[in-house]
């Protein structure tokens, strides 16, 4: 029996690999710098959209069950921080 890798643990498909590396894996910075044409292309790519949906679902599942590093490390900190949605 072959086990599948959870979507969140699979290598991320990024809009532009070199930009992903140069931004030191910072998704916000990368999305600010990637060419709009590249994002438009990915928005029409069914494989990319499927991968995105799988990773987002895995992320949402982790957030729902409380697997958050920050609150565990700093339980007395006000909980005004919200994960990306």
FENSULCOR-V141372 format. One record per residue. N is the residue number from 0. SS is DSSP state (alpha for helix, beta for strand, coil for the rest). PSI is psi in radians with two decimals (none if undefined). OMEGA is omega in whole degrees, 0 to 359 (none if undefined). Layout:
BEGIN
n=N ss=SS psi=PSI omega=OMEGA
n=N ss=SS psi=PSI omega=OMEGA
END
This chain:
BEGIN
n=0 ss=coil psi=2.26 omega=180
n=1 ss=coil psi=2.21 omega=178
n=2 ss=coil psi=2.46 omega=178
n=3 ss=coil psi=2.62 omega=178
n=4 ss=coil psi=2.29 omega=178
n=5 ss=coil psi=2.53 omega=184
n=6 ss=alpha psi=-0.70 omega=181
n=7 ss=alpha psi=-0.30 omega=180
n=8 ss=alpha psi=-0.10 omega=179
n=9 ss=coil psi=2.68 omega=175
n=10 ss=coil psi=2.31 omega=183
n=11 ss=coil psi=2.42 omega=173
n=12 ss=coil psi=2.04 omega=183
n=13 ss=coil psi=2.70 omega=181
n=14 ss=coil psi=-0.59 omega=181
n=15 ss=coil psi=1.87 omega=187
n=16 ss=alpha psi=-0.80 omega=182
n=17 ss=alpha psi=-0.64 omega=178
n=18 ss=alpha psi=-0.65 omega=177
n=19 ss=alpha psi=-0.76 omega=179
n=20 ss=alpha psi=-0.74 omega=184
n=21 ss=alpha psi=-0.41 omega=177
n=22 ss=coil psi=0.13 omega=179
n=23 ss=coil psi=0.73 omega=176
n=24 ss=coil psi=0.61 omega=178
n=25 ss=coil psi=1.84 omega=185
n=26 ss=alpha psi=-0.61 omega=180
n=27 ss=alpha psi=-0.85 omega=180
n=28 ss=alpha psi=-0.71 omega=180
n=29 ss=alpha psi=-0.80 omega=181
n=30 ss=alpha psi=-0.45 omega=176
n=31 ss=alpha psi=-0.42 omega=186
n=32 ss=alpha psi=-0.34 omega=183
n=33 ss=coil psi=2.55 omega=180
n=34 ss=coil psi=2.34 omega=179
n=35 ss=alpha psi=-0.59 omega=179
n=36 ss=alpha psi=-0.65 omega=179
n=37 ss=alpha psi=-0.73 omega=178
n=38 ss=alpha psi=-0.66 omega=178
n=39 ss=alpha psi=-0.70 omega=177
n=40 ss=alpha psi=-0.81 omega=180
n=41 ss=alpha psi=-0.58 omega=180
n=42 ss=alpha psi=-0.30 omega=178
n=43 ss=coil psi=0.04 omega=183
n=44 ss=coil psi=1.89 omega=183
n=45 ss=alpha psi=-0.63 omega=179
n=46 ss=alpha psi=-0.77 omega=179
n=47 ss=alpha psi=-0.78 omega=182
n=48 ss=alpha psi=-0.65 omega=176
n=49 ss=alpha psi=-0.81 omega=179
n=50 ss=alpha psi=-0.78 omega=179
n=51 ss=alpha psi=-0.83 omega=181
n=52 ss=alpha psi=-0.69 omega=180
n=53 ss=alpha psi=-0.78 omega=180
n=54 ss=alpha psi=-0.73 omega=179
n=55 ss=alpha psi=-0.73 omega=179
n=56 ss=alpha psi=-0.72 omega=178
n=57 ss=alpha psi=-0.73 omega=178
n=58 ss=alpha psi=-0.84 omega=180
n=59 ss=alpha psi=-0.69 omega=179
n=60 ss=alpha psi=-0.74 omega=178
n=61 ss=alpha psi=-0.73 omega=180
n=62 ss=alpha psi=-0.64 omega=183
n=63 ss=alpha psi=-0.53 omega=181
n=64 ss=coil psi=0.13 omega=172
n=65 ss=coil psi=0.37 omega=177
n=66 ss=coil psi=1.19 omega=181
n=67 ss=coil psi=2.21 omega=182
n=68 ss=alpha psi=-0.85 omega=188
n=69 ss=alpha psi=-0.90 omega=181
n=70 ss=alpha psi=-0.51 omega=178
n=71 ss=alpha psi=-0.62 omega=181
n=72 ss=alpha psi=-0.54 omega=184
n=73 ss=coil psi=1.20 omega=186
n=74 ss=coil psi=-0.37 omega=181
n=75 ss=coil psi=-0.09 omega=180
n=76 ss=coil psi=2.40 omega=178
n=77 ss=coil psi=2.45 omega=184
n=78 ss=coil psi=0.98 omega=176
n=79 ss=coil psi=-0.27 omega=180
n=80 ss=coil psi=2.36 omega=177
n=81 ss=coil psi=2.35 omega=175
n=82 ss=coil psi=2.82 omega=179
n=83 ss=coil psi=2.41 omega=178
n=84 ss=coil psi=none omega=none
END
